[in-house]
Amino acid sequence: MIKAIIFDCFGVLTTDTWNAFLDTLSDKKAVQEVREIHRAYNAGLLSKLESNEQIEQIAGKSFLELEDSNAQVIKNDTLLTYITELKKNYSIGLLSNIGSNWVRDSFLTDEEQTLFNQMVFSFEVGMNKPDSRMFELVANRLGVEPSEAIMIDDQVTYCQAAHSTGMQAIVYQDFEQFKTELEQLLNHV
């Protein structure tokens, strides 16, 4: 029986500025190197300044410009409204690879933050998705077994990692696709 639904932030609750930044890079090796630096930043292993300097050396573009663009992201209000309905019957989690407290400080209002029973951010726990321990940690904090949770993420590899822990997972493409798949899972589990 499903008891919890866990959401990613970027690409699910909001537009994905990180992948838009990566799309501007043409060198695949550079993309991989920048991803590794960003993972270290998200895990709290590098400061924002350190990661920006390294990314700028490789990509020739400032990562801080991307961070500043977070102020312009588009919030998925339709999904947040739907989460209000889901919260009546399920524990709700937020699990995100992020290197700062931006979600709490700038993105979600205080009222929207109350929609989430638990929020787990990579920089606070020193690891990133797709590490299976991230999914196990958020399930534990929600008081459920991984098999009692569904992960919603726009990244296939993160959904596969969630699935490897026993969670169900939905690759988020758009609201209608997500809602249809979620309702199918909830009605058949």
C-alpha positions, 0 to 999 in steps of 0.5 A: 500500500502506498503511504508516501509520494516524494517529489523532486524540485527542478524539472518537477516543481519548477523549470529545470535551469540546470539542464538548460545550462548544460544544453548550452555546452557542446562538448560532451566531456565538458558536460560530464566534468561540469556535472561532477563539479555540480554534484560535489557542490550539491553534496556540500563538498565545494562552496558556491564560489569554488564550484563556479570557478571550476565550472567557468574554467571548463565551460567558459560560463559562470555557474553563478549566472545560473544560480541567479536565474533561479529567481526567474524559474517558473513554479508548477502551481498546478502540481502544488495545488494537486499536492494539496489534495494528495496530502489529505491521504499521503505523506509528502516528501521533497528530495532534491539535489541542490547546493543551497537552501534556495528552496526554503529561502526563496522558492516555496512560500511558508504555506507551500513548505507545509505541504511537505512532511519532509524535505531532504536536500543533498547539500544537507546530507552530503550525498546526491541522487542517484545514490540509493541512500537518498531514497532510503533516507527520505522514506525513513524520514517519512516513516515508510518503507521504500516499497510504500512510496512513489518517487516523482522525478524528471530524470530517468536515472533517478527514477531507476535508482528509486526503483532499485530500493523498492519504490515505485517511480514516475518519470515526470514529463508534464502534469497530465502524464504524471497525474494519469500515471500516478492515479493508475499506480494508486488504483492498482497497488 
